[in-house]
Amino acid sequence: MLDTTELTAAVDRFADRLRAAPQSRLERGAAAGALALARELARRAQLLENPDRTPVIMPDAGVFAVADQLSVAGADIAEALRTAPPRRAAEVDEAVELVRAAVERSGL
């Protein structure tokens, strides 16, 4: 079992920042960046769980829902990676880096 604690913590921190952000900040790009991250994490989780299926794209549910969408996508990929073979350990680090980069771009 892979340790996904760092990934889960990073996603939770970013989602909390999004929930606390004012609407104007979300509309200036923070929500769009978070949605892009959530979509990428969801895509990766789907490919881990069903490599032969085309991933479904997470819909845009609006700026006030993006934190929850990120939380769900983060939990999904964390669980998919947690139960993945040890040879996939680098993917945990990649996902953490995706979250960190998105936080940096968001300015939150």
Secondary structure as the mmCIF struct_conf table of DSSP 4:
data_model
#
loop_
_struct_conf.conf_type_id
_struct_conf.id
_struct_conf.beg_label_comp_id
_struct_conf.beg_label_asym_id
_struct_conf.beg_label_seq_id
_struct_conf.end_label_comp_id
_struct_conf.end_label_asym_id
_struct_conf.end_label_seq_id
HELX_RH_AL_P HELX_RH_AL_P1 THR A 5 ALA A 20
BEND BEND1 ALA A 21 ALA A 21
HELX_RH_AL_P HELX_RH_AL_P2 GLN A 23 ARG A 25
HELX_RH_PI_P HELX_RH_PI_P1 LEU A 26 ALA A 30
HELX_RH_AL_P HELX_RH_AL_P3 ALA A 31 GLU A 49
TURN_TY1_P TURN_TY1_P1 PRO A 51 ASP A 52
BEND BEND2 ARG A 53 ARG A 53
HELX_LH_PP_P HELX_LH_PP_P1 THR A 54 PRO A 59
TURN_TY1_P TURN_TY1_P2 VAL A 63 ALA A 65
HELX_RH_AL_P HELX_RH_AL_P4 VAL A 66 ARG A 82
TURN_TY1_P TURN_TY1_P3 THR A 83 THR A 83
BEND BEND3 ALA A 84 ALA A 84
HELX_RH_3T_P HELX_RH_3T_P1 PRO A 86 ARG A 88
HELX_RH_AL_P HELX_RH_AL_P5 ALA A 89 SER A 106
TURN_TY1_P TURN_TY1_P4 GLY A 107 GLY A 107
#
